[in-house]
Amino acid sequence: MDETENRKIFFNRAEIKDAERISCENCFESTVFLMKDKNHEFSVGLSTILQCIEFAIQQGELPKLPDSWCGAVASRYGIYFDEDAMYHDLNNVKI
C-alpha cells in the first residue's frame, strides 16, 4: 500500500455503535462489538479485542496484566496471553 492509502485507513477510525452478549451454540464469540467507521458497519469479537490488548502490552503501550486475570481469561475464553504480557500477583500464589 502506498502512503495515501495508509493515511485513508489510519484516519477511518471505528467507533463502537453497540455491544451485545450472544448466546448461540454456533457462534465463536460470546461478546461481539458492533462497530462503524466512515463507510461500513461491522463486528469485532471479544477475542480480537483481547489480542489487540496483548499486542499493545508487548509494544509497551499498556501495562502488564496480573496473571490471575490472564488465567481467568484463558479458562473462560480459551485465549492465552504470552508470559511477557503478565506479572505474578498474590491471587495466584498458593501457600
C-alpha positions in Angstrom: 0.0 0.0 0.0 1.2 3.5 -0.7 1.3 6.3 1.8 -2.0 7.8 0.6 -3.9 4.5 1.1 -2.3 4.1 4.6 -3.4 7.6 5.5 -7.0 6.8 4.4 -7.1 3.7 6.6 -5.5 5.4 9.6 -8.0 8.3 9.6 -11.0 6.0 9.1 -11.3 5.1 12.8 -14.1 2.8 14.0 -16.3 3.6 17.0 -18.4 1.3 19.0 -22.0 1.5 17.8 -23.3 -1.2 20.2 -22.2 -4.3 22.1 -24.1 -7.5 22.6 -23.7 -10.7 24.6 -24.6 -13.6 22.4 -26.0 -17.0 23.4 -25.5 -19.1 20.4 -24.2 -22.7 20.1 -22.9 -22.0 16.6 -21.2 -18.6 17.3 -17.5 -18.4 18.0 -17.7 -15.4 20.3 -19.8 -14.8 23.4 -19.4 -11.0 23.1 -19.5 -9.0 19.9 -18.9 -5.3 19.5 -20.9 -3.7 16.6 -18.6 -1.1 15.1 -19.0 1.7 12.5 -16.4 3.6 10.6 -17.0 6.3 7.9 -18.0 3.7 5.3 -19.0 0.4 7.0 -20.7 -1.3 9.8 -19.0 -4.4 11.0 -18.5 -6.6 14.1 -15.4 -7.3 16.2 -15.4 -10.2 18.6 -14.0 -10.1 22.2 -11.2 -12.4 21.3 -9.9 -9.9 18.7 -10.1 -7.1 21.3 -8.1 -9.3 23.7 -5.5 -9.9 21.0 -5.2 -6.2 20.4 -4.7 -5.7 24.2 -1.9 -8.3 24.2 -0.2 -6.6 21.2 -0.4 -3.2 23.0 1.2 -4.7 26.1 4.0 -6.2 24.1 4.6 -2.8 22.4 4.7 -1.1 25.8 1.5 0.9 25.3 -0.3 -0.8 28.2 1.0 -2.1 31.5 1.3 -5.9 32.1 -1.8 -7.6 33.4 -1.9 -9.8 36.6 -1.5 -13.5 35.8 -4.7 -14.2 37.8 -6.6 -12.0 35.3 -4.9 -13.7 32.3 -5.7 -17.1 33.8 -9.4 -16.2 34.2 -9.5 -15.1 30.6 -7.8 -18.3 29.5 -10.2 -20.5 31.4 -13.3 -18.6 30.3 -12.4 -17.8 26.7 -9.5 -20.1 25.8 -7.3 -17.2 25.0 -3.8 -17.4 26.4 -1.6 -14.3 26.9 2.1 -14.5 26.4 4.1 -14.8 29.6 5.7 -11.4 28.8 2.2 -9.7 29.0 1.7 -10.7 32.6 3.1 -10.2 36.1 2.8 -12.5 39.1 0.2 -11.3 41.6 -0.8 -12.6 45.0 -4.1 -14.0 43.8 -2.3 -16.9 42.1 0.2 -17.6 45.0 -0.6 -20.9 46.8 0.6 -21.1 50.4 
